[in-house]
Each structure stands twice: as C-alpha cells, then as structure tokens.
Amino acid sequence: MKIDIWSDYQCPFCYIGKTRLQNALAQFPHADEVTVNYKSFELDPSAERDIPLNIYESLAKKYGTTIEQAREMNVNVGNQAAQEGLDFQFDSMILTNSFDAHRLMQYAADQGKAEEMNEALFRAYFTESRHIGDHATLIDIAESVGLDRQQTTAVLESEQYGELVRRQEHLGSQLGITGVPFFVINDKYAVSGAQPTEMFSKALNDIWKEDHPLQMLGDSADGDMCVDGSCVVPEEQK
C-alpha cells in the first residue's frame, strides 16, 4: 500500500493529521507493507524568509480580527494537538517561507531519512519555535537526524530539489488539492484534512481488503460443511 501526503510544515492540521495517521498505522496489521511519501505544498509560496509579525498579528491582519480574537482562533487547534500528544507553542512560533524546508525534506527522503526529517521539521516549527527558513537551523536539524552537515549545506546553498518541490506542488494542483493535509492512497483513494485516527484505521483496513480479496483454494463443492443448521455426511463416508 502506498500513501502520498501533501502538507506544509507551517500547517498545524498537517502535523495533527500526520500523527493520527501514524497512530492508525501503529494498529494496522500490515503496516510493514505500507510506504508513506511526503509531498510538498506551500501555504504561502510568496512569504518572506524573515517575517516581522507573530502568528497572532499575521492572523489578525489576514482575517481582519483583533489580536485577542486571533489568539482565540488557535485555542481549539492547540487543544486538538494536545490530545495527540503534541505541544504547540503558538506564542513563540517563527513565521517564514517553507520552500527550503521542503527542499531539505526531499533531500532527506533520497537519503532514507524521510520519516525522521518530516517529524523533525514539524517539531522544530510547532514545538521548538525554530526558524525553519534559516539555513543554519535547517542544517542543524539535518545533522540531528543523521544527515551529513557538509552535504546538507551544499544542497541548501544550491538550487537542488527545488524543481522536484515545484513538480510535486504542480501535481497536487492537478489533483485539485487546494488545502492540506491531503492523503492519496494507492493513487486511487483521497482523504482530506486531519481526520480522526478511527477514520484512518477504517480506510486502511477497507482498502487493504478491497485490494487483497480472499482467494478460494480447491473446489468448494469437494469440502464437507454444515449449511442452514444441518450437517449431512456424504453416502461414501457412511
């Protein structure tokens, strides 16, 4: 089974949704046969690397609300995160452009560190209040998950993986993705948003059953069985 996830590292529901999917996979008996791919999606491709506003000022400006109203908007999100064991530090989050974080993610995937990097980037932004648009910060994050510091520096200082990020964003657009998180299973089934863990579990099991139907071995007419509350022994066995 293959699961492609489009998300952005500054999207709170992407972190919550990813965690819920992971919880569902932890209960899924065929989890070792599931491949998860992380695709790039930028909520604001035009964002500056260094933004002088905090999260509340940004929301207030975007939606035309007061700072206090913007603060209240995040209460429910923070509560949902806490229920999944996540610690969101809205007061100290550093807004930025996530393009280089996505490039780093794709480099990490090529190095077999996709899971570790994906989690590290979300945690860095939402819990540790780190500047994930800053190259020095990204290099430290890369080193923490086992990537070579010098190679990571070379990747970030170049334009490597930029075209891949843009291709993934374009593919998402072609699929009609306008919001994240967005999950595509086996290139056939779509799940939008941070759905409950139970919903992910049901989807995994239903799709697995559909793609792996029971195979009948032998001729069912040859096997003895009980039907309609009665069991009849064939004449030759009497």
Phi and psi restraints in degrees (value plus and minus 20) as a CYANA .aco file:
   2 LYS   PHI    -139.9   -99.9
   2 LYS   PSI     114.4   154.4
   3 ILE   PHI    -144.9  -104.9
   3 ILE   PSI      99.9   139.9
   4 ASP   PHI    -122.8   -82.8
   4 ASP   PSI     110.8   150.8
   5 ILE   PHI    -141.2  -101.2
   5 ILE   PSI      99.2   139.2
   6 TRP   PHI    -113.2   -73.2
   6 TRP   PSI     108.2   148.2
   7 SER   PHI    -178.7  -138.7
   7 SER   PSI     148.2   188.2
   8 ASP   PHI    -148.4  -108.4
   8 ASP   PSI     126.9   166.9
   9 TYR   PHI     -97.3   -57.3
   9 TYR   PSI     -23.1    16.9
  10 GLN   PHI    -129.5   -89.5
  10 GLN   PSI      -5.8    34.2
  11 CYS   PHI    -121.0   -81.0
  11 CYS   PSI      92.2   132.2
  12 PRO   PHI     -82.2   -42.2
  12 PRO   PSI     -57.2   -17.2
  13 PHE   PHI     -92.5   -52.5
  13 PHE   PSI     -41.9    -1.9
  14 CYS   PHI     -86.8   -46.8
  14 CYS   PSI     -61.0   -21.0
  15 TYR   PHI     -88.7   -48.7
  15 TYR   PSI     -62.4   -22.4
  16 ILE   PHI     -84.8   -44.8
  16 ILE   PSI     -65.8   -25.8
  17 GLY   PHI     -83.5   -43.5
  17 GLY   PSI     -61.5   -21.5
  18 LYS   PHI     -81.6   -41.6
  18 LYS   PSI     -61.2   -21.2
  19 THR   PHI     -85.1   -45.1
  19 THR   PSI     -61.0   -21.0
  20 ARG   PHI     -86.0   -46.0
  20 ARG   PSI     -59.7   -19.7
  21 LEU   PHI     -82.7   -42.7
  21 LEU   PSI     -63.0   -23.0
  22 GLN   PHI     -81.3   -41.3
  22 GLN   PSI     -58.9   -18.9
  23 ASN   PHI     -84.3   -44.3
  23 ASN   PSI     -58.4   -18.4
  24 ALA   PHI     -87.0   -47.0
  24 ALA   PSI     -60.6   -20.6
  25 LEU   PHI     -85.6   -45.6
  25 LEU   PSI     -51.6   -11.6
  26 ALA   PHI     -85.4   -45.4
  26 ALA   PSI     -43.0    -3.0
  27 GLN   PHI    -120.1   -80.1
  27 GLN   PSI     -24.8    15.2
  28 PHE   PHI    -105.7   -65.7
  28 PHE   PSI     102.2   142.2
  29 PRO   PHI     -85.7   -45.7
  29 PRO   PSI     -35.2     4.8
  30 HIS   PHI    -132.7   -92.7
  30 HIS   PSI       6.4    46.4
  31 ALA   PHI     -79.2   -39.2
  31 ALA   PSI     -50.5   -10.5
  32 ASP   PHI     -91.2   -51.2
  32 ASP   PSI     -27.0    13.0
  33 GLU   PHI    -128.4   -88.4
  33 GLU   PSI      -3.9    36.1
  34 VAL   PHI    -129.1   -89.1
  34 VAL   PSI     110.1   150.1
  35 THR   PHI    -130.0   -90.0
  35 THR   PSI     106.8   146.8
  36 VAL   PHI    -129.5   -89.5
  36 VAL   PSI     107.0   147.0
  37 ASN   PHI    -135.9   -95.9
  37 ASN   PSI     113.8   153.8
  38 TYR   PHI    -121.3   -81.3
  38 TYR   PSI      96.8   136.8
  39 LYS   PHI    -122.0   -82.0
  39 LYS   PSI     133.8   173.8
  40 SER   PHI    -110.0   -70.0
  40 SER   PSI     119.8   159.8
  41 PHE   PHI    -171.3  -131.3
  41 PHE   PSI     105.0   145.0
  42 GLU   PHI    -123.5   -83.5
  42 GLU   PSI     104.4   144.4
  43 LEU   PHI     -86.3   -46.3
  43 LEU   PSI     -54.5   -14.5
  44 ASP   PHI    -163.0  -123.0
  44 ASP   PSI      65.1   105.1
  45 PRO   PHI     -80.2   -40.2
  45 PRO   PSI     -42.7    -2.7
  46 SER   PHI    -109.3   -69.3
  46 SER   PSI     -18.9    21.1
  47 ALA   PHI     -83.0   -43.0
  47 ALA   PSI     126.5   166.5
  48 GLU   PHI     -95.5   -55.5
  48 GLU   PSI     137.1   177.1
  49 ARG   PHI     -87.9   -47.9
  49 ARG   PSI     -61.3   -21.3
  50 ASP   PHI    -133.6   -93.6
  50 ASP   PSI      95.6   135.6
  51 ILE   PHI    -132.6   -92.6
  51 ILE   PSI     103.7   143.7
  52 PRO   PHI     -96.0   -56.0
  52 PRO   PSI     -24.4    15.6
  53 LEU   PHI    -117.5   -77.5
  53 LEU   PSI     130.9   170.9
  54 ASN   PHI    -108.6   -68.6
  54 ASN   PSI     157.1   197.1
  55 ILE   PHI     -81.7   -41.7
  55 ILE   PSI     -56.9   -16.9
  56 TYR   PHI     -92.3   -52.3
  56 TYR   PSI     -61.6   -21.6
  57 GLU   PHI     -84.0   -44.0
  57 GLU   PSI     -58.0   -18.0
  58 SER   PHI     -85.9   -45.9
  58 SER   PSI     -65.0   -25.0
  59 LEU   PHI     -86.0   -46.0
  59 LEU   PSI     -60.1   -20.1
  60 ALA   PHI     -83.1   -43.1
  60 ALA   PSI     -61.2   -21.2
  61 LYS   PHI     -87.1   -47.1
  61 LYS   PSI     -60.7   -20.7
  62 LYS   PHI     -88.9   -48.9
  62 LYS   PSI     -62.7   -22.7
  63 TYR   PHI    -123.7   -83.7
  63 TYR   PSI     -19.7    20.3
  64 GLY   PHI      48.0    88.0
  64 GLY   PSI      18.2    58.2
  65 THR   PHI    -133.4   -93.4
  65 THR   PSI     158.2   198.2
  66 THR   PHI    -103.7   -63.7
  66 THR   PSI     145.8   185.8
  67 ILE   PHI     -80.7   -40.7
  67 ILE   PSI     -61.9   -21.9
  68 GLU   PHI     -84.6   -44.6
  68 GLU   PSI     -60.6   -20.6
  69 GLN   PHI     -84.3   -44.3
  69 GLN   PSI     -58.6   -18.6
  70 ALA   PHI     -85.1   -45.1
  70 ALA   PSI     -57.8   -17.8
  71 ARG   PHI     -84.0   -44.0
  71 ARG   PSI     -61.2   -21.2
  72 GLU   PHI     -86.4   -46.4
  72 GLU   PSI     -48.7    -8.7
  73 MET   PHI     -81.4   -41.4
  73 MET   PSI     -48.9    -8.9
  74 ASN   PHI    -111.2   -71.2
  74 ASN   PSI     -27.3    12.7
  75 VAL   PHI     -81.6   -41.6
  75 VAL   PSI     -68.7   -28.7
  76 ASN   PHI     -83.6   -43.6
  76 ASN   PSI     -60.2   -20.2
  77 VAL   PHI     -82.7   -42.7
  77 VAL   PSI     -64.4   -24.4
  78 GLY   PHI     -82.5   -42.5
  78 GLY   PSI     -58.1   -18.1
  79 ASN   PHI     -85.7   -45.7
  79 ASN   PSI     -62.1   -22.1
  80 GLN   PHI     -82.2   -42.2
  80 GLN   PSI     -61.7   -21.7
  81 ALA   PHI     -82.0   -42.0
  81 ALA   PSI     -63.2   -23.2
  82 ALA   PHI     -81.8   -41.8
  82 ALA   PSI     -55.6   -15.6
  83 GLN   PHI     -84.5   -44.5
  83 GLN   PSI     -43.2    -3.2
  84 GLU   PHI    -117.5   -77.5
  84 GLU   PSI     -11.6    28.4
  85 GLY   PHI      62.5   102.5
  85 GLY   PSI      -3.2    36.8
  86 LEU   PHI    -122.0   -82.0
  86 LEU   PSI     124.4   164.4
  87 ASP   PHI    -134.0   -94.0
  87 ASP   PSI      81.8   121.8
  88 PHE   PHI    -113.0   -73.0
  88 PHE   PSI     102.8   142.8
  89 GLN   PHI    -125.5   -85.5
  89 GLN   PSI      55.6    95.6
  90 PHE   PHI     -80.1   -40.1
  90 PHE   PSI     -56.5   -16.5
  91 ASP   PHI     -80.3   -40.3
  91 ASP   PSI     -48.5    -8.5
  92 SER   PHI    -138.7   -98.7
  92 SER   PSI      -8.4    31.6
  93 MET   PHI     -83.4   -43.4
  93 MET   PSI     123.5   163.5
  94 ILE   PHI    -129.0   -89.0
  94 ILE   PSI      89.6   129.6
  95 LEU   PHI     -90.6   -50.6
  95 LEU   PSI     125.9   165.9
  96 THR   PHI    -184.2  -144.2
  96 THR   PSI    -192.7  -152.7
  97 ASN   PHI    -116.2   -76.2
  97 ASN   PSI     113.1   153.1
  98 SER   PHI    -116.8   -76.8
  98 SER   PSI     -14.0    26.0
  99 PHE   PHI     -77.8   -37.8
  99 PHE   PSI     -67.4   -27.4
 100 ASP   PHI     -88.5   -48.5
 100 ASP   PSI     -50.4   -10.4
 101 ALA   PHI     -84.2   -44.2
 101 ALA   PSI     -59.1   -19.1
 102 HIS   PHI     -87.8   -47.8
 102 HIS   PSI     -58.7   -18.7
 103 ARG   PHI     -81.5   -41.5
 103 ARG   PSI     -63.4   -23.4
 104 LEU   PHI     -82.9   -42.9
 104 LEU   PSI     -59.3   -19.3
 105 MET   PHI     -80.2   -40.2
 105 MET   PSI     -63.2   -23.2
 106 GLN   PHI     -89.5   -49.5
 106 GLN   PSI     -55.2   -15.2
 107 TYR   PHI     -83.1   -43.1
 107 TYR   PSI     -65.2   -25.2
 108 ALA   PHI     -81.2   -41.2
 108 ALA   PSI     -58.4   -18.4
 109 ALA   PHI     -82.0   -42.0
 109 ALA   PSI     -59.6   -19.6
 110 ASP   PHI     -84.9   -44.9
 110 ASP   PSI     -45.2    -5.2
 111 GLN   PHI    -115.1   -75.1
 111 GLN   PSI     -11.3    28.7
 112 GLY   PHI      55.6    95.6
 112 GLY   PSI       3.0    43.0
 113 LYS   PHI    -140.5  -100.5
 113 LYS   PSI      11.7    51.7
 114 ALA   PHI     -81.9   -41.9
 114 ALA   PSI     -71.4   -31.4
 115 GLU   PHI     -80.2   -40.2
 115 GLU   PSI     -67.0   -27.0
 116 GLU   PHI     -83.6   -43.6
 116 GLU   PSI     -63.4   -23.4
 117 MET   PHI     -89.6   -49.6
 117 MET   PSI     -61.6   -21.6
 118 ASN   PHI     -78.0   -38.0
 118 ASN   PSI     -67.2   -27.2
 119 GLU   PHI     -85.4   -45.4
 119 GLU   PSI     -61.6   -21.6
 120 ALA   PHI     -83.6   -43.6
 120 ALA   PSI     -58.6   -18.6
 121 LEU   PHI     -89.1   -49.1
 121 LEU   PSI     -63.8   -23.8
 122 PHE   PHI     -81.3   -41.3
 122 PHE   PSI     -67.3   -27.3
 123 ARG   PHI     -83.5   -43.5
 123 ARG   PSI     -59.5   -19.5
 124 ALA   PHI     -80.8   -40.8
 124 ALA   PSI     -61.9   -21.9
 125 TYR   PHI     -97.4   -57.4
 125 TYR   PSI     -70.3   -30.3
 126 PHE   PHI    -104.2   -64.2
 126 PHE   PSI     -51.7   -11.7
 127 THR   PHI    -127.6   -87.6
 127 THR   PSI     -60.0   -20.0
 128 GLU   PHI    -114.7   -74.7
 128 GLU   PSI     -26.5    13.5
 129 SER   PHI      34.9    74.9
 129 SER   PSI      26.9    66.9
 130 ARG   PHI    -119.3   -79.3
 130 ARG   PSI     135.8   175.8
 131 HIS   PHI    -106.6   -66.6
 131 HIS   PSI      73.2   113.2
 132 ILE   PHI    -100.9   -60.9
 132 ILE   PSI     -12.1    27.9
 133 GLY   PHI    -120.0   -80.0
 133 GLY   PSI     -29.2    10.8
 134 ASP   PHI    -108.6   -68.6
 134 ASP   PSI     108.3   148.3
 135 HIS   PHI     -82.1   -42.1
 135 HIS   PSI     -60.1   -20.1
 136 ALA   PHI     -81.1   -41.1
 136 ALA   PSI     -60.7   -20.7
 137 THR   PHI     -85.3   -45.3
 137 THR   PSI     -64.8   -24.8
 138 LEU   PHI     -83.6   -43.6
 138 LEU   PSI     -57.1   -17.1
 139 ILE   PHI     -85.6   -45.6
 139 ILE   PSI     -60.8   -20.8
 140 ASP   PHI     -83.3   -43.3
 140 ASP   PSI     -61.2   -21.2
 141 ILE   PHI     -83.5   -43.5
 141 ILE   PSI     -62.8   -22.8
 142 ALA   PHI     -81.2   -41.2
 142 ALA   PSI     -64.0   -24.0
 143 GLU   PHI     -83.8   -43.8
 143 GLU   PSI     -54.9   -14.9
 144 SER   PHI     -86.9   -46.9
 144 SER   PSI     -42.9    -2.9
 145 VAL   PHI    -120.8   -80.8
 145 VAL   PSI     -12.5    27.5
 146 GLY   PHI      80.5   120.5
 146 GLY   PSI      -8.6    31.4
 147 LEU   PHI    -109.0   -69.0
 147 LEU   PSI     131.4   171.4
 148 ASP   PHI     -89.6   -49.6
 148 ASP   PSI     110.8   150.8
 149 ARG   PHI     -85.0   -45.0
 149 ARG   PSI     -65.2   -25.2
 150 GLN   PHI     -88.0   -48.0
 150 GLN   PSI     -61.8   -21.8
 151 GLN   PHI     -85.2   -45.2
 151 GLN   PSI     -60.2   -20.2
 152 THR   PHI     -82.8   -42.8
 152 THR   PSI     -61.8   -21.8
 153 THR   PHI     -80.0   -40.0
 153 THR   PSI     -63.5   -23.5
 154 ALA   PHI     -82.9   -42.9
 154 ALA   PSI     -60.2   -20.2
 155 VAL   PHI     -84.3   -44.3
 155 VAL   PSI     -68.0   -28.0
 156 LEU   PHI     -88.2   -48.2
 156 LEU   PSI     -52.6   -12.6
 157 GLU   PHI     -98.7   -58.7
 157 GLU   PSI     -31.2     8.8
 158 SER   PHI    -120.4   -80.4
 158 SER   PSI    -186.6  -146.6
 159 GLU   PHI    -127.4   -87.4
 159 GLU   PSI      -5.4    34.6
 160 GLN   PHI     -78.1   -38.1
 160 GLN   PSI     121.5   161.5
 161 TYR   PHI      51.7    91.7
 161 TYR   PSI     -22.8    17.2
 162 GLY   PHI     -85.3   -45.3
 162 GLY   PSI     -63.2   -23.2
 163 GLU   PHI     -85.2   -45.2
 163 GLU   PSI     -57.7   -17.7
 164 LEU   PHI     -83.5   -43.5
 164 LEU   PSI     -63.0   -23.0
 165 VAL   PHI     -79.8   -39.8
 165 VAL   PSI     -64.3   -24.3
 166 ARG   PHI     -85.8   -45.8
 166 ARG   PSI     -57.5   -17.5
 167 ARG   PHI     -83.8   -43.8
 167 ARG   PSI     -62.1   -22.1
 168 GLN   PHI     -86.3   -46.3
 168 GLN   PSI     -58.5   -18.5
 169 GLU   PHI     -84.9   -44.9
 169 GLU   PSI     -60.5   -20.5
 170 HIS   PHI     -85.4   -45.4
 170 HIS   PSI     -60.7   -20.7
 171 LEU   PHI     -82.0   -42.0
 171 LEU   PSI     -63.2   -23.2
 172 GLY   PHI     -78.7   -38.7
 172 GLY   PSI     -61.1   -21.1
 173 SER   PHI     -83.6   -43.6
 173 SER   PSI     -60.5   -20.5
 174 GLN   PHI     -84.1   -44.1
 174 GLN   PSI     -51.5   -11.5
 175 LEU   PHI     -99.1   -59.1
 175 LEU   PSI     -26.0    14.0
 176 GLY   PHI      68.3   108.3
 176 GLY   PSI      -2.6    37.4
 177 ILE   PHI     -97.9   -57.9
 177 ILE   PSI      98.9   138.9
 178 THR   PHI    -137.8   -97.8
 178 THR   PSI     -30.4     9.6
 179 GLY   PHI    -165.7  -125.7
 179 GLY   PSI     136.8   176.8
 180 VAL   PHI    -149.5  -109.5
 180 VAL   PSI     136.9   176.9
 181 PRO   PHI     -95.8   -55.8
 181 PRO   PSI     134.3   174.3
 182 PHE   PHI    -159.3  -119.3
 182 PHE   PSI     104.7   144.7
 183 PHE   PHI    -133.3   -93.3
 183 PHE   PSI     111.3   151.3
 184 VAL   PHI    -141.1  -101.1
 184 VAL   PSI     101.4   141.4
 185 ILE   PHI    -127.6   -87.6
 185 ILE   PSI     104.3   144.3
 186 ASN   PHI      34.8    74.8
 186 ASN   PSI      12.8    52.8
 187 ASP   PHI      36.5    76.5
 187 ASP   PSI       1.3    41.3
 188 LYS   PHI    -156.7  -116.7
 188 LYS   PSI     -56.4   -16.4
 189 TYR   PHI    -133.6   -93.6
 189 TYR   PSI     116.8   156.8
 190 ALA   PHI    -138.1   -98.1
 190 ALA   PSI     119.8   159.8
 191 VAL   PHI    -147.8  -107.8
 191 VAL   PSI     103.3   143.3
 192 SER   PHI    -127.8   -87.8
 192 SER   PSI     113.3   153.3
 193 GLY   PHI      68.2   108.2
 193 GLY   PSI     152.2   192.2
 194 ALA   PHI    -101.9   -61.9
 194 ALA   PSI      56.3    96.3
 195 GLN   PHI     -89.2   -49.2
 195 GLN   PSI     138.0   178.0
 196 PRO   PHI     -81.3   -41.3
 196 PRO   PSI     134.6   174.6
 197 THR   PHI     -75.4   -35.4
 197 THR   PSI     -59.4   -19.4
 198 GLU   PHI     -81.8   -41.8
 198 GLU   PSI     -55.5   -15.5
 199 MET   PHI     -89.2   -49.2
 199 MET   PSI     -61.7   -21.7
 200 PHE   PHI     -82.5   -42.5
 200 PHE   PSI     -61.0   -21.0
 201 SER   PHI     -82.2   -42.2
 201 SER   PSI     -63.9   -23.9
 202 LYS   PHI     -83.6   -43.6
 202 LYS   PSI     -62.8   -22.8
 203 ALA   PHI     -82.4   -42.4
 203 ALA   PSI     -64.3   -24.3
 204 LEU   PHI     -80.6   -40.6
 204 LEU   PSI     -66.6   -26.6
 205 ASN   PHI     -88.7   -48.7
 205 ASN   PSI     -61.6   -21.6
 206 ASP   PHI     -84.8   -44.8
 206 ASP   PSI     -63.8   -23.8
 207 ILE   PHI     -87.9   -47.9
 207 ILE   PSI     -58.1   -18.1
 208 TRP   PHI     -82.3   -42.3
 208 TRP   PSI     -65.2   -25.2
 209 LYS   PHI     -83.3   -43.3
 209 LYS   PSI     -58.9   -18.9
 210 GLU   PHI     -86.8   -46.8
 210 GLU   PSI     -58.9   -18.9
 211 ASP   PHI    -105.7   -65.7
 211 ASP   PSI     -31.2     8.8
 212 HIS   PHI    -152.2  -112.2
 212 HIS   PSI      46.8    86.8
 213 PRO   PHI     -86.5   -46.5
 213 PRO   PSI     135.3   175.3
 214 LEU   PHI     -83.5   -43.5
 214 LEU   PSI     118.5   158.5
 215 GLN   PHI    -124.2   -84.2
 215 GLN   PSI     104.3   144.3
 216 MET   PHI     -97.1   -57.1
 216 MET   PSI     106.1   146.1
 217 LEU   PHI    -124.7   -84.7
 217 LEU   PSI     107.3   147.3
 218 GLY   PHI      58.6    98.6
 218 GLY   PSI    -199.1  -159.1
 219 ASP   PHI    -114.9   -74.9
 219 ASP   PSI     101.5   141.5
 220 SER   PHI     -80.2   -40.2
 220 SER   PSI     -43.1    -3.1
 221 ALA   PHI     -92.3   -52.3
 221 ALA   PSI     -38.9     1.1
 222 ASP   PHI    -105.0   -65.0
 222 ASP   PSI     -37.2     2.8
 223 GLY   PHI    -114.7   -74.7
 223 GLY   PSI     116.8   156.8
 224 ASP   PHI     -92.3   -52.3
 224 ASP   PSI     118.6   158.6
 225 MET   PHI    -176.5  -136.5
 225 MET   PSI     143.3   183.3
 226 CYS   PHI    -119.2   -79.2
 226 CYS   PSI     115.4   155.4
 227 VAL   PHI    -153.5  -113.5
 227 VAL   PSI     118.8   158.8
 228 ASP   PHI      34.1    74.1
 228 ASP   PSI      20.0    60.0
 229 GLY   PHI      57.9    97.9
 229 GLY   PSI     -12.7    27.3
 230 SER   PHI    -154.3  -114.3
 230 SER   PSI     131.9   171.9
 231 CYS   PHI    -145.0  -105.0
 231 CYS   PSI     104.1   144.1
 232 VAL   PHI    -133.8   -93.8
 232 VAL   PSI     107.1   147.1
 233 VAL   PHI    -107.5   -67.5
 233 VAL   PSI     105.8   145.8
 234 PRO   PHI     -75.4   -35.4
 234 PRO   PSI     129.3   169.3
 235 GLU   PHI     -74.9   -34.9
 235 GLU   PSI     -62.7   -22.7
 236 GLU   PHI     -87.3   -47.3
 236 GLU   PSI     -36.1     3.9
 237 GLN   PHI    -116.4   -76.4
 237 GLN   PSI     -23.7    16.3
